Amino acid sequence: MVQSKIRYLVDLLEFRNGISSIRVNTEHSSPVSETDKYVRRWFVGLVTLRPLRMNDLKSPIDTFKTRTVGQARRVGFYTGDMKLEAVYADRQQVKDMKREDSHL
C-alpha cells in the first residue's frame, strides 16, 4: 500500500513547476526510540530547475499524508503505534538524518 501511495506522491510532484526529475529511495532504519519496532524511510529526491521553498511542496505533501493515513485507517492497516511523517529536507539535511541513524 505504501508503494502505491509513494507513486501517487510522485505523480502529484511531477505536475509542480520547477521539478525536472524525481527519484525514490527506500531504506530500513534504526528504531528512533526503544519503543519503536520497525522503521522504514522513503526518500523522494527532486531535481529542480529553480530553488524550491517548502510552500511549493506543502499542498502535495499534505494531500499525500491525508490520503495515505485515511486509506490505511479505512482498510484497518493503520495502528496507533504507526507514524507517518512527510517533510521537506535539502540534500545536506538528508545526509545528516542518515548519519544520525547510523549512530543509533
CYANA upper distance limits for C-alpha pairs under 8 A (distance plus 0.5 A):
  1 MET  CA      5 LYS  CA      6.97
  2 VAL  CA      6 ILE  CA      6.63
  2 VAL  CA     68 THR  CA      8.08
  3 GLN  CA      7 ARG  CA      6.79
  4 SER  CA      8 TYR  CA      6.77
  5 LYS  CA      9 LEU  CA      6.73
  5 LYS  CA     64 PHE  CA      7.66
  5 LYS  CA     68 THR  CA      6.84
  6 ILE  CA     10 VAL  CA      6.74
  7 ARG  CA     11 ASP  CA      6.72
  8 TYR  CA     12 LEU  CA      6.82
  8 TYR  CA     64 PHE  CA      7.93
  9 LEU  CA     13 LEU  CA      6.68
  9 LEU  CA     60 PRO  CA      7.32
  9 LEU  CA     61 ILE  CA      7.76
  9 LEU  CA     64 PHE  CA      6.31
 10 VAL  CA     14 GLU  CA      6.55
 10 VAL  CA     22 ILE  CA      7.58
 11 ASP  CA     15 PHE  CA      7.49
 12 LEU  CA     16 ARG  CA      7.88
 12 LEU  CA     60 PRO  CA      6.30
 13 LEU  CA     19 ILE  CA      8.06
 13 LEU  CA     57 LEU  CA      8.20
 13 LEU  CA     60 PRO  CA      7.06
 14 GLU  CA     19 ILE  CA      7.20
 14 GLU  CA     20 SER  CA      8.38
 14 GLU  CA     21 SER  CA      8.12
 14 GLU  CA     22 ILE  CA      8.11
 16 ARG  CA     56 ASP  CA      8.39
 18 GLY  CA     48 THR  CA      5.89
 18 GLY  CA     49 LEU  CA      5.29
 18 GLY  CA     50 ARG  CA      6.18
 18 GLY  CA     51 PRO  CA      8.45
 18 GLY  CA     52 LEU  CA      8.11
 19 ILE  CA     46 LEU  CA      7.11
 19 ILE  CA     47 VAL  CA      6.40
 19 ILE  CA     48 THR  CA      4.84
 19 ILE  CA     49 LEU  CA      6.41
 19 ILE  CA     50 ARG  CA      8.40
 20 SER  CA     46 LEU  CA      8.06
 20 SER  CA     47 VAL  CA      6.05
 20 SER  CA     48 THR  CA      5.95
 20 SER  CA     49 LEU  CA      6.73
 21 SER  CA     46 LEU  CA      6.42
 21 SER  CA     47 VAL  CA      5.62
 21 SER  CA     48 THR  CA      7.70
 22 ILE  CA     44 VAL  CA      7.25
 22 ILE  CA     45 GLY  CA      6.06
 22 ILE  CA     46 LEU  CA      5.17
 22 ILE  CA     47 VAL  CA      6.82
 23 ARG  CA     44 VAL  CA      6.15
 23 ARG  CA     45 GLY  CA      5.42
 23 ARG  CA     46 LEU  CA      7.03
 24 VAL  CA     42 TRP  CA      7.46
 24 VAL  CA     43 PHE  CA      6.24
 24 VAL  CA     44 VAL  CA      4.99
 24 VAL  CA     45 GLY  CA      6.65
 25 ASN  CA     42 TRP  CA      6.23
 25 ASN  CA     43 PHE  CA      5.57
 25 ASN  CA     44 VAL  CA      6.86
 25 ASN  CA     45 GLY  CA      8.29
 26 THR  CA     40 ARG  CA      7.68
 26 THR  CA     41 ARG  CA      6.19
 26 THR  CA     42 TRP  CA      4.80
 26 THR  CA     43 PHE  CA      6.55
 27 GLU  CA     40 ARG  CA      6.42
 27 GLU  CA     41 ARG  CA      6.04
 27 GLU  CA     42 TRP  CA      7.07
 28 HIS  CA     39 VAL  CA      6.55
 28 HIS  CA     40 ARG  CA      5.07
 28 HIS  CA     41 ARG  CA      6.75
 29 SER  CA     38 TYR  CA      8.28
 29 SER  CA     39 VAL  CA      5.82
 29 SER  CA     40 ARG  CA      6.24
 29 SER  CA     41 ARG  CA      7.18
 29 SER  CA    101 ASP  CA      7.02
 30 SER  CA     38 TYR  CA      8.15
 30 SER  CA     39 VAL  CA      6.99
 30 SER  CA    101 ASP  CA      6.41
 30 SER  CA    102 SER  CA      7.90
 30 SER  CA    104 LEU  CA      6.89
 31 PRO  CA     35 THR  CA      8.44
 31 PRO  CA     36 ASP  CA      5.76
 31 PRO  CA     37 LYS  CA      6.92
 31 PRO  CA     38 TYR  CA      6.50
 31 PRO  CA     39 VAL  CA      6.11
 31 PRO  CA    104 LEU  CA      8.32
 32 VAL  CA     36 ASP  CA      6.89
 32 VAL  CA     39 VAL  CA      8.20
 32 VAL  CA    101 ASP  CA      8.44
 32 VAL  CA    104 LEU  CA      8.20
 48 THR  CA     52 LEU  CA      7.92
 52 LEU  CA     56 ASP  CA      6.71
 52 LEU  CA     57 LEU  CA      8.47
 53 ARG  CA     57 LEU  CA      7.72
 54 MET  CA     58 LYS  CA      6.49
 54 MET  CA     88 TYR  CA      6.91
 55 ASN  CA     59 SER  CA      8.15
 57 LEU  CA     61 ILE  CA      6.64
 57 LEU  CA     88 TYR  CA      8.19
 58 LYS  CA     62 ASP  CA      6.46
 59 SER  CA     63 THR  CA      6.62
 60 PRO  CA     64 PHE  CA      6.56
 61 ILE  CA     65 LYS  CA      6.73
 61 ILE  CA     86 ALA  CA      6.96
 61 ILE  CA     87 VAL  CA      8.15
 62 ASP  CA     66 THR  CA      6.63
 63 THR  CA     67 ARG  CA      6.59
 64 PHE  CA     68 THR  CA      6.45
 65 LYS  CA     69 VAL  CA      6.59
 65 LYS  CA     84 LEU  CA      7.70
 65 LYS  CA     85 GLU  CA      8.19
 65 LYS  CA     86 ALA  CA      7.54
 66 THR  CA     70 GLY  CA      6.41
 67 ARG  CA     71 GLN  CA      6.47
 68 THR  CA     72 ALA  CA      6.63
 69 VAL  CA     73 ARG  CA      6.62
 69 VAL  CA     78 TYR  CA      7.57
 69 VAL  CA     84 LEU  CA      8.17
 70 GLY  CA     74 ARG  CA      6.75
 71 GLN  CA     75 VAL  CA      6.82
 72 ALA  CA     76 GLY  CA      6.60
 72 ALA  CA     77 PHE  CA      5.36
 72 ALA  CA     78 TYR  CA      5.45
 73 ARG  CA     77 PHE  CA      6.43
 73 ARG  CA     78 TYR  CA      5.48
 73 ARG  CA     79 THR  CA      8.30
 78 TYR  CA     82 MET  CA      7.12
 89 ALA  CA     93 GLN  CA      6.09
 89 ALA  CA     94 VAL  CA      6.68
 90 ASP  CA     94 VAL  CA      6.89
 91 ARG  CA     95 LYS  CA      6.83
 92 GLN  CA     96 ASP  CA      6.69
 93 GLN  CA     97 MET  CA      6.71
 94 VAL  CA     98 LYS  CA      6.74
 95 LYS  CA     99 ARG  CA      6.63
 96 ASP  CA    100 GLU  CA      6.64
 97 MET  CA    101 ASP  CA      6.78
 98 LYS  CA    102 SER  CA      6.91
 99 ARG  CA    103 HIS  CA      7.23
100 GLU  CA    104 LEU  CA      7.30
